[in-house]
Amino acid sequence: MSSTASAFAPPGPRAEVEEGTAFTPRFDRDGLVACIAVDAHDGRVLMLAHMNAESLARTIATGEAWYWSRSRQELWHKGATSGQIQRVVEMRVDCDQDALLIRVEVGGDGGCCHTGRRDCFYRSVVRRADGGVTLETART
């Protein structure tokens, strides 16, 4: 993990992690923490991505969402090429500090998904009569 990881103290006792005021994110064995981005205006879930210590520190420092691309193995400033910059309005951490929720205002055309859609959750998993499953485009 990069030296930026030292920007975050290691988690302490459970009571402190769950009820205290210290931000001590619990990164997984790959050095990542899950981050859900939701629209700050209507609460719609836009995407799930991952942050490492460096992208989390950059997000906090700049007020814009930075992620770690697992497929490209590199930092990813959301919207840097598409114009769909995510300005962070609020960041929350879950009870055991291993997941983040960010409320964002999306720039550009307001989209979020690389497929051109507003969000990444555009398909429903539907159980078929034969017991199998299929994907269908979700109704918005």
N, C-alpha and C positions, 0 to 999 in steps of 0.2 A: 504494500500500500504506500501511497506517496507520503511525503512529509506533511502534507496538509492534514492528514489524519490526526496529527497532534493538536490541531485546532479544536478538537472535541475531546473532552475528558472521557476516560472509560466509564462505563456504567458503574454505579455504586450499588449499595444494598437495595433490595427490591422496594422497600418502603420509600426510599429516596427517588428511585426511578419512577415509581407510580404516583407519588404524591408530592415530591419535592419540586424545586424551581430550577434545578440544574438541567440544561439541555445536554444529554449524553446519548446521542443516537447509537443504537445497536446495529452495527453493520454485520451482514452475514459472512460466511466463510470466504466469499468472493469479494468482500469489501463493499457490498452494496446494501442499500435500503430501498424498499419499494416506495414509490411516490404516486399518489393519485392526484390528477389535476381536474378541478371542477370549475365551471364557469362561475365567476364571482357574482353575476347578475341573476341567473336563474337556477343555479345549483346543479345543472346538468353535468354528469360525469363525462369528461372529454377524453381522458387517456390514463393509462397506467404506464409508468416508466420507472427507471431505477437511477439512483444517485450514488456516487461514491463520495468520499470525504471532500475531494476537490470540487466536484460539481455542486455539492451542498454548500460549501463555503462560498463559491462564486455566486450561487443563487442568493444567499443571505447578503453578500457584499453589494451585488448589483441591483437586486430587486427584480431580476428577470430570471426565468427558469433555465437552468442548465441541467443536463442529464448525462448519464454514462450510457453510451450505445454499446450494448452487449454484442451485437452483430459486427459492428465496426471496431470495437475495442478502442473507443476514443471519446473524448468529451464532445458534447453536443449542445450547442446554444440553440434552443428551440426557436425556430423562426428566422435564423440567421440568413438562410437562403430563400425561404418562402415569404418572409415578411410577417409571418404569424407569430411574432414575438409574444411570449407570455409574461405579462407584468404581474408579479406576485402581489396580491392584495392582503393575503393572510396565509400564514403557514401554521399548521397544527401537527402535533405528534400524537401517536396513539399511546395507550396506557403503558405498554412496556417499551416504548421508544424504538420499535423496529419497523414502523411504517409512518409515512408522512402524507398529509393531505394539504394541497395548496389550492387556494382560491385565486383564480387568475382572470385578468382581462386580456383577451386575445387580440392582437393587432392584425393588420392586413385585412383579408377578407373574412376574418373571424373563424376560419377553419382550423382544424387541428390535425386531422389524419393525413398521412402521406398519400392516401387514395383520393384526396380531394373532398372528403366529407367533413362535416362539422366536428364529428367525434369518431373515435376508433371502435365504438361499440354499436355497430350498425347491423349486426346479424343476431337473430334469435336461434337458440338451439331448441329444436322441436322434436319431440318423441313421435315416431311414426306408429301406425296401427300394428305393424309387425314387430314392434319393440326396438327397432333401430332408431337412429337419430339422423336428422338432416339440419342444414342451416337454411334459414329464410331471412330475407331482408326485413329488418324490423320496421314497424310503423312508428313514426315519430310522434 
